[in-house]
Amino acid sequence: MIYGLNPEKVNCDYLFNVFCLYGNVIRVKFLQSKAGVAMIQMGDSGAVERAIHNLNNTYFFDSKMQIGRSHQPYLNEVPQPTMLPDGTTSYKDFSGSRNNRFNNPEQVAKNRTQTPSKVIHFYNVPFGITEEQVKNIFEEAGAPIPTKVVIFPAKSERSASGIAEWDRPETAFEALVMTNHVQVENPSGKYPYTFKLNFVC
């Protein structure tokens, strides 16, 4: 159970974008009867524990998010979901999403779960990308623009990575939920890159 969400700004995708850092997200549902309250079905109990430990009582979009365990073992499918204030559906199934990050032991070993901070690690962007182009990715998503961007020396020409920094953890949190998994144009191919983010301690 997720309480204290800003009902005007938070949607299913935004919750997926941050909760996927702590385990696979199966389904997300906003409650029609209670504004700013949502339910998330995670892939396993370990994911629930990691999410509560790292995200409970965090602030974003001027609201304090509080997380508790639900008595429901799973979320039922919602065939006709209602619409949220931003025009997106109040229910989404993410069980088949390629953006879930805990699908096999190799993926699990690569994940480093951290509490939200003002620094975010970004990866899976085109080789040769500039600091200004990284800032543009956030700007085009309508997210807060980082005050500082550092591109790491590339290990190969397949992709690049680096870190971005904001003045406050709350602002970085908002940037992550709005920008994680946006598509970035591939200058040397027809398939875009999926911009991926996670917090840095």
GISULBEL-V73142 format. One record per helix or strand of 2 or more residues. SS is the DSSP state (@ for helix, = for strand). FROM is the first residue (numbers start at 0). TO is the last residue. If there is no record, write none. Layout:
SS & FROM & TO
SS & FROM & TO
This chain:
= & 1 & 2
@ & 11 & 18
= & 24 & 29
= & 37 & 41
@ & 44 & 54
= & 57 & 59
= & 62 & 66
= & 90 & 92
@ & 104 & 109
= & 118 & 124
@ & 130 & 139
= & 147 & 150
= & 159 & 164
@ & 168 & 178
= & 182 & 183
= & 192 & 193
= & 195 & 198
